[in-house]
Amino acid sequence: MNGITNPFESLYSSIVFDSRDWASDKNDAWIYGITVGWDWDINKYDSFDDFNKRFGWTKETWLRLQLLHERYKTQIEQ
């Protein structure tokens, strides 16, 4: 069997090589956040403020998304 055999890595690759705007839809943004991750530093970049305005994401939602992303990354590394 050739190619990627880790399903988590395959999802990641499918998303990062897709040309769609993953920040335009709430569900897409959530999926992207879990698999790829956004710029997480609330104080450094406007990602949190942008998603809060667009989708009503709270800091708790943002922190949950970060946690899910960290757990996802550990699956890619296995």
Secondary structure, 3 states (H helix, E strand, C coil): CCCCCCHHHHHHHHHHCCCCCCCCCHHHHHHHHHHCCCCCCCCCCCHHHHHHHHHCCCHHHHHHHHHHHHHHHHHHCC
